Amino acid sequence: MLSAVWNGIVLAEAPRTVRVEGNHYFPPDSVHTEYFAKSRTKTLCPWKGLASYYNLTSDRGSELDVAWYYPHPSPLARRIKNHVAFYPAVRIEGEPEPRPGGSFWSRLFGRTPTP
């Protein structure tokens, strides 16, 4: 299980994330939205599209624009639509769980490749 943790608060938790450019994008239903408020900040990525941001608020403090997501990503980034990624103030902990049915290689060849 992967978790996004800030000041001891679990902000998101999922068995797997989508990795893009080194960032873990958490599925929208894995994010604990009670800690977030929409920010007015927007940025443009040349290949992913227009990103929207969240501010974090809790009884342990706050962070501006600590998380971002793509509500309408480009076709190349459709896998991360509404998935949430975090800036380094938020630690990503844990390991992804194996996919049901095994890895791509085991599904394709019936076994895991050996080096």
C-alpha angles and dihedrals in degrees: 000000000000121000134189106216131187123177090341093309119121105226097177136004128188139154090234139008134198110253116214123167091343095308125117111228110203120210112256094244091055094061120097095227094187087083096052139077123184114259125214089229119113129177132185124229113195094227106022099043134223115354124207123203142219129213116215122226129177141140086268095059141281142266127200119228092354095151136034139192140178112238092181107020125182116265089261091059100039091121090070098048106148091350112138127231127186138219118242093269083079115067120219109217135184135023130283116257118241116266116255109262094028132268127326090260095050091048091048100042104015092246143058114261117249121220 
